[in-house]
């Protein structure tokens, strides 16, 4: 008997105490749909590693399961296929996401190549199946965010859910169908400007940065970026600038978001380039 299941039932233990599996399915669908809408508006920034995937899973399922964001502690299977043994999930994921890093998170790839590599990594995450429940939704959101950083909008609504599901199931042995699903679901992302990215990232640029946040730099298109929560460093590739820009951010959790956006907008209009950070740090 699984320790995740209520004794004498086939229902996963859940925060709402629901014992009927059909009722739990309806409840889960309602609350996770709302959380997915939120996370798409305000993405969880991370390093596209296991921790990042865990944070996404936790956010989506925080209202449903006590194990949201936690690596499963039992082995699971689907039909005749057994997913990665629980004791190997962390070590295998470390190796997998290091390979993704070495591929520069699939940035600057043409659509066909991007789709093929994205399908590969999505299939590998599927084999890991790090969570007791909710692997599909958390992996799709993880891949959506990865695609966004690579310059593509991955819109799962553009493909039939049944087709996407079957392709995902098949991907553990053959990624061809999943590659085509991703290719059909992506489009080139609308270019984001640095000013818009800075509004999304937690915190504000430090006054010690060498970057001058003037109209010219803030209105450049972002080609790709990476933000580290631990170091508070934002690395950005901007259109028309050959070298990567490194921006040190600092945190001020009690500073209103609306005021942060006003300061950035003022900088775009020509406020002194350092004043944006000086005002923020008062």
N, C-alpha and C positions, 0 to 999 in steps of 0.2 A: 504494500500500500504506500502510495506517495505521501510524503509528509506535507506536501502542498495542497492536498485534497481533504475536504471534510470527511471524516470516517462514515462509511456507509453510503456515500454519494459519489458522483463523478464531477463534483463542483469544486473549483479552486477556492481555497480560503481567500476571503476578500474583506476589505475594510467596511463594506456595507452589511456584512453578515448574511448575504443572500445565499440560499441553499439550492435554489432551483437553477439549473444550468441555462435554460432559455431566458429566464429573467436576468441572470447575470450577464448574458450575452447582450441583451438589450441595454442594460445599464452601462456596461462597458463601452458599447458603441456610442452612446450619447455623450458620456463625459470625455472620452478620448477624442472624439470629433472636435469638441470644443477646445481641448488642449492643443490639438494639432493646428487648429486655426490660429491660436495664440502664438505658438512657436514659429509659425510661418511669418507672422508679423514681426516678431522679435526673436530671431534665431539665437540658439545657444552657441556661443562662440567657443571653439576648442581647437585642439591640435589634430583632429581626425585620427584619433587613436581609441583604445578601448575605454578610457575614462570619458572621452567625449561621447561615445556611443552610450555609455551608462547614464550620463547626464541627460541625454535625449530621452532614453527609456524612462528614467525617473520622472521627467516632466510630464510625459504623455500619460503615464499610468499611476501617478501619485495619488489619485483619488480612488483607485480601485484595489491595488495590491500592496501589501506590506513589503513585498520583495522588489518593488519598483527600483530600477537602477542597480540591483544586486545580481552578481553572477550566480547562476543556479548551482545548487549543491547536491544534485542527483543527476544521473544519466537519463537521457530521454531519446526516444526514437519516433519516427513517423513511418507507419507501415513496416517495411523491411529495412529502412535506412536508419542507421544509428548515427546521431550527431556526435560531435567531438566529446570525448570523455571529460567529465567536469574538471579533473585534475590537470588537464592540458590546455584549458581555455586561455588562461592568462599568458602562458609562455608562447602558445601558437599565435595569439593575437599580437603579441609584441613583435614577433617576426613578420607577420603579415603587414602590420601598419608601418613598420620600418621600410618595407619594400615600397609601400605607397608613398612614403616620404621621399625615397630615392627617385621615384618617378615624378617628383615635384607636384604631387597631388593632382596629376593628370592635367596640368595647366598647359596651355598653348598647343593643344592637340586638335587636329581636324575632326569633324563630327563622327566619321566612321571609326577612326582610331579611338577616340574618346569612348564611344559606345562599347567597343570591344573590351577595353581595359576596365571600364566601369562595371561591365557585366562580370568580368573576372573577379573583381574585388567583392562585388555584391554576392556572388556565388560562394566565395570563401567565407564571408561573414555568415552566410546561411548555414554552411557546414559547421561553423563554430556554434551557432545557436546559443549564445551566451546566457539567455534568460529563460526562465521556466515558461513564460508566456509573453507574447507581444514582440517577438523577434521581427516579424514582417513589417509592422508599422514603424518601429524604431529604425530598422535598417533602411526603409524607403526614405524616411526623413533625413537620416545620415547621408544617404546618397544624393538627396535633393540639395542639401547644403554643400556637399562636395562639388556637385555640378555647378552650383551658383558661383563658387569661388573659381572654378575652371572656366567660367565665361558662358555657361549654358543654364537655361531654365529647364529643369526636369519636371514636367507636368504630368503626373501619373494619370490625371483625369483624361488625358488625350488617348489613352489606350483602354481596351476592355479589361476590367478587373480580372475576369476569369482567364483571359489570355495571359495577363501578367502573372497570375498565380501559377498557372501551369508551366510557364517559362521558368519561374523561380524554382519550382519543384524539380524540373528537368535539369536545371543548371548545375546541380551537384555532380553530374556526369558529362553534361554538354551545354555550353553557354551560348550556342548559336541563336536559339530562340530568344533568350534574354537580351542578347546584343541587339537584335532587331527591335524588341520592345522598347529598349532604351533609346535606340535611334529614332523611333517613331514618336517618342515622348519628349525629346529635347528640341529646343530652339535656341538660337543665340540670345543671350541675355541682353536686355537693354543696358547700355553703358551706365554705370554708376559713377557719380562724381565723388571726389575725395571729401567734399563738405558733407555729403550725405552719409558716407561711411563713418566719418567722425561722430556724427549724430547717433549712429547705431551702437558704436563701440562704447563699453562702459568706461567712464572717466573722461579726462580731458588731456590734451597735449601739455607736457611739462614745458616750463619756460627755458629749460636747459637743452631743448632740442636745437639742432643746427638748422632745421627746416624753417623757412620764413613762410608763415601761413597767410599769404596775401591772396588777392583775387585770382592771380594767374595759376597758382598751385592748387587752390581749393576747387577751382572749376575744371581741373583735369580729370579725364576718365580713368577709373581704376581698372586695370587689366586683371590683377589678382592680388590677394592679400592673405596674410596669416597673422593671427593675434594670439599671443600666449598670456593666459590669465595669471600664471604664476610670476612671470617676469614683468607683466604689464607692457610688453613690447609689441608694437604693431609694425609689421613689415609690409610695404606696399610697392607694387609695380604700377607706375603711372604711364599713360600714353604720352609719347614724345620725350620721355626721360629714360635714358638707357640704364642707369643704375637704380638699384632697389633703394627705396627710402625707408629708413628706420626711425620710428616715432616712439618715444617713451611716453606712456600715458600714466596719469596718477588718478587715484580714486578719491571721490568725495561723495559718499552714499547719500548724504542728506541735502545735496545740492539739487534744486529742482531741474528736471529735464527741460522744461520750457525755457528756463533761463540759459541753460547750456546751448540750446538751439538758437536763441536770440544772439548770444555772443558769437557763435559761428557765422550767423547771417550778417552780423555787423562787420566781421572780418572780411567777408565776401564783398561788402559794400565799401571797404577801404579803411577800416579801423586799423590802427597800428598793429603790425603782425604779432608783437609780443603781448599786446594788451588783452587779447583773447584769453591767454593763460593767467595773466596777472589778476584780472578781474575774477577769474574762477577761483583763484587760490586765496582770495581775501577772506 
